[in-house]
């Protein structure tokens, strides 16, 4: 249906696009926060109409020429600065003494002072540790002397064991050699003794034969009267003696073969066996003695090591009485949760108690929250831009570092608002930013190239359809449109309009004039669900309107990427 324009209506086109804000939305859900509440949108549109109307009446229409341009899609959120790297400096000094009352702070840098790497931040009382250190140095020296003595004893025991073992092996070798020498069939001691006995037997036998011959000769001479009876008896005695010697030698040989050999062999074998047993005993004794010496050595080594560890510990504790800045930053006094533990000069701190937090001021990040409606569009690695309230004329390049998997627990009580903590890191080093400063983060989701766009206020909804008023030769005509993606100021037109078409920016003026019974706007109330600017989600608009009222600087981006 075409609506004829009054003659006094002034056509006021808007040239160009201003810098787009944040958020994305579907075709049926335009950006609620972009519009705030229906009353606010109506007031803004009315003001715009008055600015471009010759008559300054509520019936003036404002027009915009449809054109092609790039549509940047971004999400904008408020947040606060914090350091990418914050070091917690704690008291690492143990509680010494009977009372274990902690360690006193002798000096500490002023709270909030900017410090450099290597600066002395805190000095703790070290008097008791120094006393312990002196005592431990003496104890360590005594333990070292005991260790040296134990090591010398061990080495001496090894040498003694080697000597005893060598002696036992030598004895066994000599005894085995003696047995072998005695038993050798060719040149052994027994064979030599046996040969000697055999020679003695042969000699005795020869002597017996000689004496027997002599006796026979003397007997014949005595019969002839040439030898006396005494000579004869002497000859007989000599022959008898020679026979007796042969018998003795034969008996000696038999004794040597039957008894002396066996006896000597048993004695020599016994010595060998004894030497072998002695060798084993020496080995066992050596092992036991060496183990004892080794145990004493190891005990002395462990004792000395423990004393050294104690000494090193006291030295380390003495070093820890001076807390040095590990990097540049701003020294901030730590406050425990119970709010009862304070730090300051003269105060007492306990082991593991936080004393100073040291954020690195050159590496900063922004902690913000992303609304669930745009959560799926935010991923790690997306580029971003950060603006800090304290420096309105500066902006910093940044990158999305992380997006929380679960919603912020602080928001769980609300069924309408689900916010996911998001960390955005600044890509560059800074020098004048401080933790806690308010910041605005623009997360650059994408940039749609060369598409038809119109300002979001040109779109209105009737039921589930999106509409615009288009200038025609006969006035204005209500046309349905298919919308795509949007930011806080402009929305993509997928179908329904052409380039250079002129659309009404304050269509509610025409909606009210054609159907005042259903499309009246109450500045004090939200838009009706059947006729809306942007998103139909009234609950979401209430939330965004509230945020806009409370935080006029915040440009909310709680919207979804729009589709056809």
Secondary structure, DSSP 8 states (H G I E B T S, - for coil): -EE---TT---EEE-S-----B---BTTB--HHHH-SHHHHHHHHHHHHHHH-SS--TT--EEEE-EEEEEEEEEEEEEEEEES-EEEEE------TTT---EEEEEE--TT-EE-TT-EEEEE--HHHHHHHHHHHHHHHHHHHHHHHHHHHHHHHHHHHHHHHHHHHHHHHHHHHHHHHHH-TTT-HHHHHHHHHHHHHHHHHHHHHHHHHHHHHHHHHHHHTSS-HHHHHHHHHHHHHHHHHHHHHHHHHHHIIIIIHHHHHHHHHHHHHHHHHHHHHHHHHHHHHHHHHHHHHHHHHHHHHHHHHHHHHHHHHHHHTEEE-SSSEEEEE---TTS-----TT-EE-TT-EEEEEE-TTSEEEEEEEEGGGGGG--TT-EEEEEETTEEEEEEEEEEEEE-SS--GGGTT-SS--EEEEEEEESS--SS--TT-EEEEEEEEEEEEEEEEEEGGG-EEETTEEEEEEEETTEEEEEEEEEEEE-SSEEEEEES--TT-EEES-THHHHHHH-TTT----TTS---TTS-SSB--HHHHHHHHHHHHH-TT-----------
